[in-house]
């Protein structure tokens, strides 16, 4: 949240300062900025391809449908916030090297939220958390039929188009 506020308080560099090469790189890196958002891409996939099933209640009695929906929603929000940060950093760039260094740094920061799961599943926290992490990792939910699974592509393409429109609004129409 602090990073978003800080980035929003800085003006975007004008086209003279950034240069044509940087602006072109930004445009072509928009899909990359989206794809590296693991939570966002996972929420697209889950929303389009996976359905809740009461069979999970056999191993996890507390795994109610509302918790599944809440977890998908929070994952989507996390992914969208990360994407906004990534795009703001991308649009602030004035040279190509800083774009790639910032991508690497943001990817590292975004991977930190997975550390708790890794620590639990490897047994570093305690045995009960290790067991819960194993159940979560091994629980499979039913997939949607193959002919109905195009929505994740629609979500992905729509995100690319919206990001591209934002880039156009900021740097072409300005």
C-alpha positions in Angstrom: 0.0 0.0 0.0 2.8 2.4 0.9 4.5 1.7 -2.5 1.3 2.4 -4.4 0.9 5.7 -2.5 4.5 6.7 -3.2 4.3 5.7 -6.8 1.1 7.6 -7.4 2.6 10.8 -5.9 5.4 10.8 -8.5 4.6 12.2 -11.9 5.2 9.8 -14.8 8.3 10.8 -16.9 7.4 12.5 -20.1 8.2 10.9 -23.5 11.3 13.1 -23.9 12.7 11.9 -20.6 11.9 8.2 -21.1 12.5 8.1 -24.8 11.0 6.1 -27.6 12.9 2.9 -26.9 11.7 2.8 -23.2 8.1 3.5 -24.2 8.3 0.7 -26.8 9.8 -1.7 -24.3 7.0 -0.8 -21.8 4.4 -1.6 -24.3 5.9 -4.9 -25.3 6.5 -5.8 -21.6 2.8 -5.3 -20.6 2.0 -9.0 -21.1 5.1 -10.0 -19.1 4.0 -7.7 -16.3 0.7 -9.5 -16.2 2.0 -13.1 -16.6 4.5 -12.8 -13.7 1.6 -12.0 -11.3 1.2 -15.6 -10.0 -1.8 -14.8 -7.8 -3.6 -13.0 -10.6 -3.0 -15.8 -13.2 -4.0 -18.5 -10.7 -7.2 -16.7 -9.9 -8.1 -16.5 -13.6 -7.4 -20.2 -13.9 -9.4 -21.1 -10.7 -12.3 -19.0 -11.6 -12.6 -20.4 -15.1 -11.6 -24.0 -14.6 -12.1 -25.3 -11.1 -15.3 -25.7 -9.1 -15.9 -26.2 -5.4 -17.0 -29.7 -4.4 -18.4 -30.9 -1.0 -16.0 -33.9 -1.3 -13.2 -31.7 0.3 -15.2 -31.7 3.5 -14.2 -35.4 4.0 -10.6 -34.4 4.7 -11.2 -30.8 5.7 -14.5 -30.3 7.5 -13.9 -26.5 7.7 -13.4 -26.1 4.0 -16.8 -24.5 3.3 -17.8 -23.0 -0.1 -17.8 -19.4 1.2 -14.1 -19.9 2.3 -13.3 -21.1 -1.2 -14.9 -18.1 -2.8 -13.3 -15.7 -0.3 -9.9 -17.2 -0.9 -10.3 -16.8 -4.7 -11.5 -13.2 -4.2 -8.6 -12.3 -1.9 -6.1 -14.0 -4.3 -7.6 -11.9 -7.2 -7.3 -8.7 -5.1 -3.7 -9.6 -4.2 -2.9 -10.2 -7.8 -4.5 -7.0 -9.0 -2.7 -4.9 -6.4 0.6 -6.5 -7.4 -0.2 -5.8 -11.0 -1.0 -2.1 -10.3 2.4 -1.8 -8.4 4.2 -3.5 -11.3 2.6 -1.3 -13.9 3.2 1.9 -11.9 6.9 0.9 -11.6 7.0 0.0 -15.3 5.5 3.3 -16.3 7.9 5.3 -14.1 10.9 3.8 -15.9 13.3 6.0 -17.8 15.7 3.3 -19.0 15.6 -0.3 -20.1 17.9 -1.7 -17.4 15.7 -0.2 -14.6 12.7 -2.0 -16.1 14.3 -5.4 -15.8 15.8 -4.7 -12.4 12.5 -3.6 -11.1 10.7 -6.6 -12.6 13.2 -8.9 -10.8 12.9 -7.0 -7.5 9.1 -7.1 -7.6 9.0 -10.8 -8.5 11.1 -11.5 -5.4 8.8 -9.4 -3.2 5.7 -11.1 -4.6 7.2 -14.5 -3.9 7.6 -13.8 -0.2 3.9 -14.6 0.6 4.6 -18.2 -0.5 7.3 -18.6 2.1 4.9 -19.4 5.0 3.4 -22.3 3.0 6.8 -23.6 2.1 7.9 -23.4 5.8 4.8 -25.2 6.9 4.9 -27.9 4.3 8.6 -28.6 5.1 7.9 -28.9 8.8 9.7 -25.9 10.0 6.7 -24.4 11.9 5.3 -27.5 13.6 3.9 -31.0 12.7 0.2 -29.9 12.7 0.8 -27.1 10.3 2.9 -29.5 8.1 -0.1 -31.9 8.0 -2.5 -29.0 7.1 -0.2 -27.8 4.4 0.0 -31.3 3.0 -3.8 -31.7 2.9 -4.1 -28.3 1.2 -1.4 -29.2 -1.4 -3.0 -32.6 -2.1 -6.6 -31.6 -2.2 -8.0 -31.6 -5.8 -11.2 -30.0 -6.9 -13.1 -31.0 -10.0 -12.3 -29.2 -13.3 -14.8 -27.7 -15.6 -15.5 -29.5 -18.9 -12.9 -28.6 -21.5 -15.3 -26.8 -23.8 -16.2 -24.3 -21.1 -12.6 -23.3 -20.1 -12.0 -20.3 -22.3 -12.8 -17.7 -19.6 -9.3 -17.6 -18.2 -8.1 -16.6 -21.7 -10.8 -13.9 -21.8 -9.7 -12.6 -18.4 -6.0 -12.6 -19.5 -6.6 -10.8 -22.8 -8.9 -8.3 -21.1 -6.2 -7.5 -18.6 -3.7 -7.0 -21.4 -6.1 -4.7 -23.3 -6.9 -2.6 -20.2 -3.2 -2.3 -19.4 -2.5 -1.3 -23.0 -5.3 1.3 -22.9 -3.8 2.7 -19.7 -0.4 2.9 -21.4 -2.0 4.6 -24.5 -3.9 7.1 -22.3 -0.8 8.0 -20.3 1.8 8.2 -23.0 0.2 8.5 -26.5 -2.8 10.7 -25.8 -1.1 12.8 -23.2 
